[in-house]
């Protein structure tokens, strides 16, 4: 009844690889994935250490916690800049590197914060290893989503460390077997701007991003015909469940409370079924006996599944492709709406991606695909370790408020 989706960084394809097994204490040059975010005038350095400059630059769409937990994708924008790969020079000069990779033309950038992300691959779990950092000016460090160091100081970074004792700050950290996501924030007030980072452990340093993988397993399906020539984009915001049931069942009800296998809405019953590899909804419905129409047009499908997460997770990426239009709810909240007539493309990529938050436990996902004509199908995926399964409303463990409303914890959403 369910399929485990374990999207650990250990199973990722590294875009670049740099091995530090011989002497991991040397500064990790990268390539790191970089972002910069200017601060208010005269408020860089120590004053901006605890200001979330990613959130400020993106209007709350991207936060430090999101990136520290889930990483970032090369090319995605935050404010006026895009995440860009860059290798630190021997002298650790961030400003020089940013000019070379084309992120800025300012050779003496002041009142600005840099964010650098890299993954440390460890063959085994290693406890109590020493992470060394030097910075110009202040520094903040996260490892696997947890803040492990914070030094709100205005200083120069000194010379390149020869060993772990040569770093300005030393922190004891624990590495898990496999991938460990490291993010370093350096806030610059004025003058020099740079960093050194090294670790006294056997590992490899790579840039990698968690891929969005397909959600496999059985979904609970419902279909509802639309008016002739009014499927696809035209019916995206029409509640076809309410129309089919004379308002006895609505999209909001199902998105919030789920549905029960066998219950009827209009002429159809909620039915369990797994999408075929090509995402063809029509072929699946034929195989399930829901319809005998091999080319069903002007019709809407609703697909319901529960994503079970072991912890709260912010900023995970949800991907969807659709033929034709698509609308998505998670934990009762509409998180995506694309009223488009299109083919769904291939299974190797997703047409739309949305940053969402998962709560610990059950997360109810509802996807609506409205079909105008021709093909009819979808793909859906996520880049977080979850179990995907159908759960009847009585089985769902999502927390509820006293009034019976499903509890959600939503931050800002980013669609691209």
N, C-alpha and C positions, 0 to 999 in steps of 0.2 A: 504493500500500500504506500510505501514511501521510498524515496531515493535520497541517499546522503550526498549532499553537495559540499565537499570539503575543499574550499578554495584557499589553501595555505600558500604563502609565498614560496614554499619549498617546491611547488609544482610549476613554478613560473618559468617562462623563457626569458633569460637575461638578455637585455639589449646590448649591454657592454659588460665586460668582466675584467677585474683586476685582482690578481692573487697577491695576498700579503702573508702567506703561510710562513715564509722564511723569516720575516721580521715584521710582525704586525704592529710593532710600536712606532714605525715610521709613519709620518703623516699620510693619511689617506687622501690621495690627490683626485681620485674619481675615475671616470666622470660622475659627478653628482648631478642631481636634478635641481635646478635653481629657480627661485622666484625672488623678486624684490618688491618692497612696498614702502614708499616714502612716508615719513612721519610729519607731524607739524613742525614748523620752523623752530629750531632751538630745543626740540624735545626728542631728539634721537638719543642713542646711547642708553645710559642707565635709566633715563626717564621713560623710555618706551619698552623696557624689558617685559613688563607685564601688561602691555597693551597689545591686543590681538590685531596686528596690522593687516593680516589677511582678511579678517572680518571687516575691518574698516574699509579696505580697498574694494571689497566685493559687495559692500552693502549687506553683509551678513550671509551671503550665499556660500562662502567658503570660510572655514575657521581653522585655527591652529589644531584643535582637537581632531577635526576631520582628517587633515593631512597626516598628522602624527600617527593616527590609527590605521588609515587606509592607503596612504601614499598619494601620489598625484600622477597625472598623465601628461607626457610631453606634448606641448602645444596648447593645452588648456589655458585660458586666460583668467587672470585675477586682476581686476582693475585695468591698468594700461599695459600690463606685461603678460607674457606667456611663459609657462614652465619650459625651461631650456637646459639642455645638457651642457656641462662645462667642466673642464679639468683644471684644478688649482695649479698655479705655477709653484716652483720650489719655494718661493718666498711667502707663499700663502696669501698673496695680494688678491682679494676678491674684486676690487675695483678694476684692476688691470684685466683680469679674466673676463669680466662682464663687458668691457669694451671690445675685447677680442671676439667674443661670441655674438656681439651685436645687440645685446640687451639694452645698452645705454651708450650714449656718446659723451656722457659726462665723465671726465677723467678724474675729477675730485668730487665725488658724490657724497654729500653730507646729509644728516637727518634722514636716514633711510635704514631699513632692516632687510637683511638677506635671510632666506630660508633655503637650506640645502638638505636634500633627502637622498639616502642611499640604503641599501640592504646589506647586512652582514650575514653571510652564510656560514654556519658553524656545523661541522660534522656531528658534534655531540653537544649535549647541554654542558655549559661551563659556568660555574658559580663563583662569585667573588672576584671576577677579573677586573682589571683597572682600565678605565676609559680616561684618556687624557685629552684636555682641550686647552687651547690658547686662543685669545680673541682680541680684536680691536673693533668696537669697544665691548659692550656688554654681551652676555651669552646666556642662552637657555637651551636645554637639551632634553629631547624625548627619546625613549627607547621602547619600542612595541606599544606605543600609545600612552606610556606613562612618563610624566615629567620626572627626570632623574637629576637635573642640575639647574640651578638658577643663580647667576652672579651679576647683579645690576651694577656694573662698574664701568668707569671710563678709563681706558688704559691702552697702551700699545701692546701688540701681541708678542713682542720679543723675537728671538731668532728661531730658526727651524730646530725643533727638539731632536736630539740624537737618540734618546731613549725615553722610556715612560716617565722618568724622573724630571725630564726637561720641560714638561708641560706646566702651564701656570696653574691649572686646576686638575685635580685627579678625583675620579668618582669610582666607587665600587659598584659594579653592575652584574647582573646575571643574564647569560645568554641561553636561549632555548636551542634545542637541536633543530637545525634547519634555518629558516629565514628570520632575521631580526631587523625590524624597520627602525632606522636611526634618522632623526630630524634635528638639525642644529639651526638655531636662530642667532644671528649676530646683528646687534643694533649699533649703528654708526652715528656718532655725534659730529665729529669733524676730524680732519687730518687723514691719517691712514685708516684702512678698512680691510680686515682679513681674518683668517682663522687657520689653525692647525688642529687636526683631530687624529688621534691614534688610539690603539687598544692593545693591551698586553694579552693577546689570545691568538690561537690558531684559527684563521678564518679566511674567507674570500669576501671582497667588497664588490657589489654589483649594483647597477641600476636596474630595477625591475618594477613592474606595476602589476597588481592583481588583475587577471583577465576576467571578463564577464563570461561565465559559463552557463550553458543551458539548464533551465530548471526541468528536470526529468521526473517522471512519475505520473500518477493519475490525477487529473484535474476533474472537478465537478462542472458539468456543462449544461447550459440552457441556451435555446435559440428562440428568437422572436422575430417573425417577419415584419417588414416595414411596408409602407405604402409603395405602390409601383413607382419605380424611378426615383425613390427617395432614400435608398440605402446609401452606404458609404458616408462621405463627408456630411451629407445633408441630415443624417440621422444621429450624428455623434452626440448631440446634446438633447436628443429626444429620449425620454425614459421608456424604452420599448418594453421593459418588464411591466411598468405601470399600465401601458396601453393594452398589453396582452391579458393582464389580470384584472382589468377594470379597477386599478389602484389598490388591489389587495396586496400586491408585492411591488416594491419599488427598488431602484438601484441603490438608494441610500440604505434601505433595510438590509439588503444582501451584503453590501460593502461593509456594513457595521456588524451584522449578526451572523452572516454566513447563510447556508441553505442546507437542506436535508435531501439526501439521495431519494428519488422516487416522488418527491412532492411535485405537483403540477403547477405550471404557469401557462395559462391559455391551453393550447393543444399539445404541449410538450411537457416532459418530466425531467427533473434534474438527473443527469446520467454521468457515471464515472467513465473516463476514457483517457488514454495516454496519447499525446500528439505523436504522429509519425515523424521520422527523422527530417522529412521535407516540410514539416509544419503545415500540412494540408488539412485544414479543419473539415472541409467537405468530405474528403475521403474517409476520415475518421468517423464522421457521423453516419456515413453509409455503413461502415463496418459494424458500428454499434447498433444499427437498426433504428436510429433516431429519425432518419429521413430516407426516402427512396429516390430523392432528387439528386442526381449526380452533378448538376450544375445549378445550385441554389443561388439565386440572385435576390437583391433587395431583402436582406436578412441580417440580423445581428446575433452574434454569439456572445455569451458570458462564460468566462472560465474562472473558477474559484479554487484556490489552494492555500494551505497554511505553511508559512515558513517558520520553523522553530529555531530560535537562536539561543545559544547558551549565555549570552550577555547582551547588554545594551550596546549598540554600535551606531555611530554617527557617520553620515556621509558615504555610505556604501553606494555603489553604482548599480542601478537597475536598468537593464537593457530590454527594449522591445522592438520588434519589426512586425509589420502588419499589412494585410491586404483585405480591406482598404483602410479605413480610419481606425484610430485607437484611442481608448480612454482607460486610465488606470487609477485604481484606488488602493491604498494600503492603510490598514487599521481604520477604515471608515473615512479617510481623508482622500480627496482627489489630488493626485500628485502629478498627473500628466494628461494632456488633452491635445491630440493632433488630428483635426478634421481634414483629412487628406484622402484622395483617391490615388492609390499606388499599388504596385506589386510589392511583395514582402522581401524580395532579394534572396540572397543565399544565406545558408546557415552559419557561415564563418564570420559574420559581423552583425551588429545591431544598428538599425536605422536611427533610433532615438535612445538617448541615455539620460537618466535622471538620478540626481543624488538624493538619497532618502535615509531616514533613520529607522533602525530596528530596535524594538524593545526586547528585553530578556523574556524568553518564552515564546508564545504564539503571536505571529503576525499574519493577519488575514489579507491576502492579495486577490483582487478582482480585476480582470482584464476584459474589456468590451471591445470587440472588433466588428465593425459595421461593413458589410459587403454590398457593393453596388452591382458589379457584374464581372464575369470572368473568374479568375482565381479567388480563393478565400482561405486565408490562413494566418498564422502568426508564429513568432518565436519569442521566448522570454528567457531572461537570464539574470544572474546576480553575481557580484564578486565578493561574497561573504560566505563563511562556513555555516550553512544552515541545513536542516532536514526539511525536505518538501514532502507534504502529505495532505490528503484530504482528511479533515476532521469535521464531524458533525457538530452543530452548535453546542450540544450537550457535552461534548468531549473537549471543546476548546478551553484552554487555560489562560486566555488573555484576561488581564485584570479588568474589573468593572468598577465603576463608581457606584455610590449608594443608589443613585437614580436608575441604574441599569445601563448607563451609557458606556461603551467601550472606551477605555483610557488609552490615549495616545500621547507620545512625547515627540513633538515635531519641532525641528529647527527650520532654518531656511532651506529651500529647495533650489537646485540649480539644474536647469535643462539645457541641453545643447543639441 
